[in-house]
Amino acid sequence: MKEKYDKWIREFMESWKALDYKRTLATLSKDVLYYENPIDDACKSFEDVINLWNVVADNQKDIDYKYDIIIYNEDVCIVNWQMVRIMTSNNKKQEIDGIFQISLDQNGKCIYFKQWRFTR
């Protein structure tokens, strides 16, 4: 079970690092319940998720990350992740420490995605 989650997280984070939003989107089910922010409503459609991700290559670069699976079972996985990236708008380094809550379907696609993050 842990291997399934680890495989998904690595692909999600590596595709983000590669600034390949189409590859990132391929890790998600088309009917994913996707929360970009834990206090906002979930995205209303997959098109909303696409709109979140299709700007990544334009607004960030030089991404480095690490993660640790905190806890998991058949239904859910909690991941602590850290990232350092350069924001292209001002060429400043940004550090993020966050949590993903994910659930995967039988094909390894994410059907539930919620994140909490602190950005410095």
Secondary structure, 3 states (H helix, E strand, C coil): CHHHHHHHHHHHHHHHHCCCHHHHHCCEEEEEEEECCCCCCCCCCHHHHHHHHCCHHHHEEEEEEEEEEEEECCCCEEEEEEEEEEECCCCEEEEEEEEEEEEECCCCCEEEEEEEEEEC
